[in-house]
Amino acid sequence: METLNVKINGRPYAVAKGSTVLEAAKAAKIDIPTLCYLKDINEIGACRLCLVEVSEGGKPFRLVTACVYPCTEGMEIKTNTPRIINSRKMNLELLLSNHNKKCLECVRSTNCELQYGVTESRFQGVMNHYEIDDKTPIIRDNNKCVLCRRCVAVCQKVQGIGVIGANDRGFDTHIASAFETPLESTSCINCGQCIVACPVGALYERDDTDKVFEA
């Protein structure tokens, strides 16, 4: 196996040629936070939580997304500097600024990949509001969505269905079916793989336990 020589946090490592910075760090048992990343399924650098600093050829260190940035010979990588921590925190605050933060009521409470210890956001302003789609066994709550697109990727690449995607642009971007078609009117097979892929409480299965007990 061909390898590359890199330095991570000042220590030398030999990593497989073709590795991303995230894969190199993982091989070195160094943790880098991620949210949108799903290996071989969703590697798009959308959430920007995996930011690290890299220097190539003696050039100044710059911020890059670890999940998509390839390692090169002699690269120096920093994963835990004040600049990195502040940038990750700011990106997380930006996600939270348009997120329904009623965490104790959420189905993913204590089991949510967004819960990195930041509870408040310095960014205050307009928040999008979406009606919950509960007409199928898969409940969709876009008020919790962080636009990681993991559900989109698994629906298309794993299940081969592809009934959901990113609609609109900019601040109005949201995950939905084409032409805002209700999920019940699409070719969705209710497999639930989007629920498994979702890192937050934007997708979850309908719970009819109370109706069963009542019956």
Kinemage of the C-alpha trace (Angstrom):
@kinemage 1
@onewidth
@group {chain A} dominant
@subgroup {mainchain}
@vectorlist {calphas} color= white
{ca met a 1} P 0.000 0.000 0.000
{ca glu a 2} L 1.360 3.395 -0.975
{ca thr a 3} L 1.599 5.874 1.871
{ca leu a 4} L 2.063 9.598 2.411
{ca asn a 5} L 3.981 11.270 5.218
{ca val a 6} L 1.997 13.885 7.119
{ca lys a 7} L 2.155 15.609 10.468
{ca ile a 8} L -0.951 15.812 12.649
{ca asn a 9} L -0.697 18.104 15.649
{ca gly a 10} L 3.078 18.030 15.339
{ca arg a 11} L 3.478 14.241 15.228
{ca pro a 12} L 4.519 12.334 12.073
{ca tyr a 13} L 2.223 9.710 10.556
{ca ala a 14} L 2.259 7.536 7.455
{ca val a 15} L -1.245 7.437 5.951
{ca ala a 16} L -2.673 5.628 2.952
{ca lys a 17} L -2.344 7.500 -0.316
{ca gly a 18} L -5.719 8.936 -1.308
{ca ser a 19} L -6.831 9.436 2.293
{ca thr a 20} L -8.784 12.509 3.265
{ca val a 21} L -7.669 14.504 6.291
{ca leu a 22} L -10.580 13.017 8.244
{ca glu a 23} L -9.541 9.463 7.360
{ca ala a 24} L -5.923 10.221 8.241
{ca ala a 25} L -6.952 11.613 11.622
{ca lys a 26} L -9.190 8.625 12.286
{ca ala a 27} L -6.308 6.256 11.494
{ca ala a 28} L -4.219 8.183 14.014
{ca lys a 29} L -7.065 7.858 16.556
{ca ile a 30} L -7.658 11.617 16.573
{ca asp a 31} L -11.304 12.636 16.779
{ca ile a 32} L -12.689 15.308 14.447
{ca pro a 33} L -16.401 16.166 14.852
{ca thr a 34} L -18.705 15.641 11.870
{ca leu a 35} L -22.412 16.032 11.181
{ca cys a 36} L -23.148 15.663 7.458
{ca tyr a 37} L -20.496 12.983 6.825
{ca leu a 38} L -21.481 9.392 5.958
{ca lys a 39} L -18.573 7.405 4.548
{ca asp a 40} L -18.977 6.579 0.822
{ca ile a 41} L -22.544 7.945 0.915
{ca asn a 42} L -22.488 11.610 1.858
{ca glu a 43} L -19.096 13.307 1.724
{ca ile a 44} L -19.915 16.910 0.819
{ca gly a 45} L -18.456 19.154 3.539
{ca ala a 46} L -21.794 20.875 4.064
{ca cys a 47} L -21.934 21.299 7.850
{ca arg a 48} L -18.384 22.712 8.218
{ca leu a 49} L -18.003 21.161 11.669
{ca cys a 50} L -14.979 19.106 10.596
{ca leu a 51} L -12.838 22.186 9.937
{ca val a 52} L -9.090 21.766 10.481
{ca glu a 53} L -6.022 23.804 9.603
{ca val a 54} L -3.576 22.531 6.970
{ca ser a 55} L -0.285 23.768 5.565
{ca glu a 56} L 1.154 22.469 2.288
{ca gly a 57} L 4.623 23.247 0.968
{ca gly a 58} L 5.398 25.595 3.828
{ca lys a 59} L 2.458 27.869 3.026
{ca pro a 60} L 0.447 29.497 5.855
{ca phe a 61} L -2.126 27.350 7.620
{ca arg a 62} L -5.668 27.655 6.263
{ca leu a 63} L -9.036 26.214 7.197
{ca val a 64} L -10.373 23.281 5.152
{ca thr a 65} L -13.094 20.679 5.610
{ca ala a 66} L -11.431 17.456 6.748
{ca cys a 67} L -14.031 15.088 5.282
{ca val a 68} L -13.331 16.040 1.662
{ca tyr a 69} L -9.814 17.484 1.670
{ca pro a 70} L -7.146 15.047 0.391
{ca cys a 71} L -3.847 14.511 2.167
{ca thr a 72} L -0.655 15.381 0.289
{ca glu a 73} L 2.986 14.495 0.921
{ca gly a 74} L 4.469 16.573 3.749
{ca met a 75} L 1.141 18.136 4.742
{ca glu a 76} L 0.888 19.555 8.253
{ca ile a 77} L -2.489 19.295 9.951
{ca lys a 78} L -3.807 20.916 13.116
{ca thr a 79} L -7.083 19.690 14.592
{ca asn a 80} L -7.523 21.557 17.864
{ca thr a 81} L -6.360 25.176 17.709
{ca pro a 82} L -8.331 28.166 19.080
{ca arg a 83} L -9.022 29.255 15.479
{ca ile a 84} L -10.520 25.840 14.676
{ca ile a 85} L -12.568 25.655 17.862
{ca asn a 86} L -13.977 29.163 17.358
{ca ser a 87} L -14.850 28.435 13.717
{ca arg a 88} L -16.589 25.165 14.559
{ca lys a 89} L -18.508 26.860 17.370
{ca met a 90} L -19.628 29.675 15.075
{ca asn a 91} L -20.825 27.220 12.424
{ca leu a 92} L -22.723 25.273 15.061
{ca glu a 93} L -24.322 28.489 16.336
{ca leu a 94} L -25.387 29.336 12.786
{ca leu a 95} L -27.099 25.949 12.499
{ca leu a 96} L -28.807 26.471 15.856
{ca ser a 97} L -30.010 29.957 14.867
{ca asn a 98} L -32.577 28.375 12.535
{ca his a 99} L -33.242 25.229 14.550
{ca asn a 100} L -36.102 24.253 16.850
{ca lys a 101} L -34.161 23.936 20.114
{ca lys a 102} L -36.856 22.205 22.184
{ca cys a 103} L -34.393 19.412 22.860
{ca leu a 104} L -36.109 17.872 25.898
{ca glu a 105} L -39.245 17.238 23.806
{ca cys a 106} L -37.296 15.822 20.855
{ca val a 107} L -37.291 12.125 19.957
{ca arg a 108} L -33.490 12.321 19.673
{ca ser a 109} L -32.932 13.916 23.085
{ca thr a 110} L -29.564 12.727 24.512
{ca asn a 111} L -29.004 10.808 21.255
{ca cys a 112} L -28.566 13.717 18.856
{ca glu a 113} L -25.424 14.371 16.825
{ca leu a 114} L -26.027 18.127 17.028
{ca gln a 115} L -25.595 18.203 20.801
{ca tyr a 116} L -21.961 19.268 21.023
{ca gly a 117} L -22.427 21.321 24.180
{ca val a 118} L -23.515 24.588 22.523
{ca thr a 119} L -27.055 25.447 23.552
{ca glu a 120} L -27.405 29.110 22.613
{ca ser a 121} L -26.617 31.102 19.491
{ca arg a 122} L -25.404 34.677 19.262
{ca phe a 123} L -27.183 34.923 15.904
{ca gln a 124} L -30.776 36.007 16.396
{ca gly a 125} L -33.281 36.822 13.695
{ca val a 126} L -35.877 35.303 11.392
{ca met a 127} L -36.493 31.565 11.729
{ca asn a 128} L -38.162 29.379 9.131
{ca his a 129} L -41.293 27.519 10.171
{ca tyr a 130} L -42.514 24.329 8.515
{ca glu a 131} L -45.627 22.256 9.009
{ca ile a 132} L -44.874 18.733 10.212
{ca asp a 133} L -45.626 16.070 7.578
{ca asp a 134} L -47.177 13.188 9.539
{ca lys a 135} L -49.310 11.539 6.857
{ca thr a 136} L -47.014 8.504 6.482
{ca pro a 137} L -45.150 6.201 8.919
{ca ile a 138} L -42.178 8.555 8.426
{ca ile a 139} L -42.679 11.854 10.260
{ca arg a 140} L -40.832 14.826 8.745
{ca asp a 141} L -40.107 17.905 10.862
{ca asn a 142} L -38.059 20.383 8.839
{ca asn a 143} L -37.939 22.682 11.864
{ca lys a 144} L -35.278 20.290 13.184
{ca cys a 145} L -33.466 19.800 9.857
{ca val a 146} L -29.814 20.926 9.624
{ca leu a 147} L -29.578 20.439 5.829
{ca cys a 148} L -26.859 17.798 6.118
{ca arg a 149} L -28.442 15.922 3.175
{ca arg a 150} L -27.672 12.519 4.642
{ca cys a 151} L -31.300 11.457 4.135
{ca val a 152} L -31.138 12.609 0.504
{ca ala a 153} L -27.953 10.643 -0.135
{ca val a 154} L -29.145 7.397 1.448
{ca cys a 155} L -32.511 7.584 -0.353
{ca gln a 156} L -30.809 8.003 -3.709
{ca lys a 157} L -27.561 6.050 -3.416
{ca val a 158} L -28.514 3.194 -1.086
{ca gln a 159} L -32.210 2.617 -1.718
{ca gly a 160} L -32.260 3.890 -5.293
{ca ile a 161} L -35.533 5.777 -4.757
{ca gly a 162} L -34.506 9.435 -4.682
{ca val a 163} L -37.802 11.046 -3.721
{ca ile a 164} L -36.332 13.823 -1.582
{ca gly a 165} L -33.815 16.570 -2.224
{ca ala a 166} L -32.926 20.177 -1.473
{ca asn a 167} L -35.620 22.619 -2.636
{ca asp a 168} L -35.147 26.388 -3.011
{ca arg a 169} L -31.876 28.195 -2.318
{ca gly a 170} L -30.113 30.187 0.376
{ca phe a 171} L -31.980 30.744 3.631
{ca asp a 172} L -35.105 29.147 2.126
{ca thr a 173} L -33.376 25.828 1.357
{ca his a 174} L -35.233 22.853 2.803
{ca ile a 175} L -35.475 19.116 2.235
{ca ala a 176} L -38.648 18.009 0.466
{ca ser a 177} L -39.990 16.123 -2.512
{ca ala a 178} L -40.109 17.669 -5.977
{ca phe a 179} L -42.724 20.418 -6.331
{ca glu a 180} L -43.395 20.119 -2.553
{ca thr a 181} L -45.327 16.904 -3.175
{ca pro a 182} L -46.427 15.225 0.093
{ca leu a 183} L -44.368 12.136 0.862
{ca glu a 184} L -47.490 9.968 0.704
{ca ser a 185} L -47.953 10.942 -2.961
{ca thr a 186} L -44.423 9.974 -4.037
{ca ser a 187} L -42.798 6.621 -4.756
{ca cys a 188} L -41.437 6.492 -1.199
{ca ile a 189} L -41.492 2.888 0.081
{ca asn a 190} L -41.319 3.886 3.770
{ca cys a 191} L -38.138 1.852 4.240
{ca gly a 192} L -36.976 4.138 7.040
{ca gln a 193} L -33.361 4.411 5.890
{ca cys a 194} L -33.661 8.211 5.920
{ca ile a 195} L -34.590 7.997 9.610
{ca val a 196} L -31.502 5.910 10.328
{ca ala a 197} L -29.319 8.422 8.464
{ca cys a 198} L -30.768 11.565 10.060
{ca pro a 199} L -28.422 12.921 12.773
{ca val a 200} L -31.128 14.971 14.499
{ca gly a 201} L -34.887 14.768 15.138
{ca ala a 202} L -36.017 15.912 11.698
{ca leu a 203} L -37.060 12.395 10.677
{ca tyr a 204} L -38.572 9.750 12.934
{ca glu a 205} L -41.070 6.914 12.803
{ca arg a 206} L -44.694 7.398 13.804
{ca asp a 207} L -45.430 5.947 17.230
{ca asp a 208} L -48.930 4.490 17.583
{ca thr a 209} L -48.259 2.851 20.959
{ca asp a 210} L -50.821 5.027 22.757
{ca lys a 211} L -53.499 4.142 20.194
{ca val a 212} L -52.771 0.438 20.672
{ca phe a 213} L -53.073 0.669 24.462
{ca glu a 214} L -56.262 2.716 24.122
{ca ala a 215} L -57.739 0.071 21.820
